[in-house]
Amino acid sequence: MTHRSTAAALLTLLLLGCGGTPDSPEPPPAEAFGDPQRFKVTRLSLELPPASAVPPQGPAAEHFDPGFPLSLGSGLCFAGRDGDALEFWAITDRGPNGDGPELVRADGTRAPTKVFGAPEFSPLAARLRVVGDRATVVESSPLTSPEGIPLSGLPRPAGPGSTGEVALGEDLSIFDPSPVGVDPEGIALDAEGKLWICEEYGPDVLRIDPRTGDVLTHLRPGEGLPEDVARRIPNRGFEALCVTPSGKLVVGVQSVCVDSKGKRMSPFLRLVEVDPADGSTRTLAYLHDGGAYRKPADAKFGDMCALSDDELLVVEQGKTPDGLRNVIYRVDLRTASDISGLNRADGTALEGAKLSELEDLGVRFVTKTPVLDLRALGWDVEKAEGLAIVDAKTLAVIADHDFGLETRLLEPLDGNDDVEDYTLEDGVLHLEGKPAPEAKLRMLPSGEPTTFWLIELPEPLPLKR
């Protein structure tokens, strides 16, 4: 074995604590995450006031009374204690939406779509109060621009931050894009009591006044953030965010960035560290558990929180050949090199490189240590999108229940009710070129409540605040 291949094998073992080929790292064995019986889970009931329901626009009003249940599971951070109560900040995403057909325009160009059940919805942050096993909403603030304009959840128009998505109503009408569209997915509290939020469209990072919802700072790719993150997969922008004790931000791109050929095969996810004090940034590489997933793009961040300036807790999750995966790692940033501005020898993006080539380029990854496997503890929903540290032995995890809705196709053509198999042409659904005028898109209740847990760990974490 050559020196290079020996080093690559050792690197993989050190990073993952297990075997696996260098270009498809295998996940740690189940026992590496500890005995699930040693973790204590308190399942919380989130009670939402009727006034928090989101009014539907369109046929969904028949099925959602008084409206779509508010979904506050896109991000979570701990806000402190008030006597026996625990307080958190949580964030919604862009609002009630579901998958839609591919739009085929008159000129033959195509675009992905999303169906929006409440196009006037403005994403909001909410403060939650937990007493015992009961969680309630204390206050909420819709997000607004510095000019006082409510931010929208609708996709942005063509240009910076555009995902190319087109917003539809249930009746297949097309909504105009919004220049103030945001899709929040992470939230963190800084030492001055202000909120930092990351979102998927840009992907951007915003600082918010929690009292008013006003945007105080807006960082974008090339304007305070590295330009490389603009190569995120559409609808897979920033998903995870934390503030370290020294006030720096760490933000994670949800999935792999595309390479210079548009492929989604990278072995790593990007973490960006931002120092708001001087505007400096650095980019670090997180080696995902590639062998656990069907394909690299299935590996995703859920959320993150800071143990110290150098260590984080990170949710890694995604679909696997056997189902779903939601695990938490302790991540050490000190082992990683800064890949800001680094490309392959031919000038193309690092995402096109295999691990051996990345090693030759001097890339050193963050180090991962298994903490817990949520599914082994009984987590039974797809996503864990909010993670918060309460204290050294207590974590909080919350799921996004997508406003309690699911999108269905009624009266489908040839029995095919998968809306993503259809196209929308001249206002009519088509399946494999055949018109399906009877098929109807509908948003119906999923019945899924918010999954919100407190987890007591068997051993304390090295928390430094």
ZIZI-V53283 format. One record per helix or strand of 2 or more residues. SS is the DSSP state (2 for helix, 1 for strand). FROM is the first residue (numbers start at 0). TO is the last residue. If there is no record, write none. Layout:
SS&FROM&TO  SS&FROM&TO
This chain:
2&2&15  1&19&20  1&23&24  2&29&32  2&35&37  1&39&46  2&49&51  2&58&61  1&74&81  1&84&90  1&96&98  1&101&103  1&109&110  1&112&115  1&123&130  1&133&141  1&165&167  1&183&188  1&194&198  1&204&207  1&213&220  1&222&224  2&226&230  1&237&242  1&248&252  1&267&273  1&280&286  2&289&291  2&295&297  1&299&305  1&310&319  1&322&331  2&332&334  2&349&351  2&354&359  1&366&372  2&374&376  1&385&390  1&393&397  2&401&403  1&404&409  2&412&414  2&418&420  1&421&424  1&427&430  1&433&434  1&439&444  1&451&455
